[in-house]
């Protein structure tokens, strides 16, 4: 039997990555579904490591946004918004994966 807490619509059943993209990245639910179900990425570090820093800007657009129904036209405002949000989420995921959040908060000495 499928219990209430196993239902895919229930927040507790969402992967850490899905929660991260929806809450922190404010990414559209259809895009999140593509990332977690089609690409089968499960964790924030999976997402962070899916592209290199040299390829993520084109990667999120070509590998995800263009392939999600309703966002195929990359010149549309909706597709541009999702691409921008995914790029920001990737950078945030990189920070979390590398633990550079603490380094970023270190005081910078001016010359």
N, C-alpha and C positions, 0 to 999 in steps of 0.2 A: 504493500500500500504506500501511497505517497502522502506524507504527512504535511501539514500546513507549513512547517518551517522549511520544507524541501522545495516548495513552489518557486519557480524561477522569478516570479514577480516580487517575491518577498526580499526585502533588503538584506536580510541575514544570509541569503543564498548567493548574493552577488560576490564575485571574486574581489580581492583587494584592488586589482587593477580597474575593474568596472566602477567601484566606489570612487577610486582616485580620479578617473576620467570624468565621471559625472559630477562629483562634488568639487574637487580642486580644479579640474580642467574645464568644467562647464561644457563638456562635449555632448553633442546630440546623442540621444539614446540609440538611434539606428547605427550611428558610427561606432558607438561602444559595443553594440551587439556584433558588428562585423569584426572588430578587433578581438573580442573574446571568443566568439564562436567560429568564425571563418578562419582567422589567422591563428586561433587557439592560444593567444597570449593570456597568461593567467596572473602574473605578478607585475608589479611596477618595474622590477628589474628586467623582466622579459621585454617589456616595452622600451625601457632605456637602452637595452642592448640589441634591439631589432635593427637599428641603423647606426652607422658611424656618424660622428659630428659633421663629416663632409657631405653625407648623403641624406640626413634626416629632413632637410627643408623640402627637397623634391620627393623624398620617400613617403612622408605622410600624405602628400597630395596624390602621388601616383599609385602607391600601394594600398591606400585606404580610401580617401575622400572620393576619388574618381570612380571607385568600384561600388560605392553605396548608392542605392536608389535615391534619386532626388538631388544628389550632389555631383552627378557626372559632368555637368557643365562647370568647369573650374573658374569661369569668368563670372558666375552668378554670385551675388552677395552672400548667399547661404553657404556655398562651397568655400568661398574665401574666408568666411568666419570660422568654419570648422577647421580649415587648414591652419589658420592663425592660432586657434585654441589648441590644436594637436601639437603644433610646434612648441608652444609655451609649455604644454604638459610634458613634452619630451625633455625639455630643458630642466623642468622641475624634477622629473624622474631621474635624470642624470645626477642632479644635485643629491637626491636621496640615496641613489645607488652608490655614489662615491663618498658620501658623508661630508661633502664639501660645504654643507650648510654652516657648520661650525667655523670652517676656515673663512667663509665669506663674512662672518660677523667679527672676525678679528680686526682690531684697530689698524688702520692704515697710517703709516708714518709719512708725513709729507716732507719732501726734500727741501 
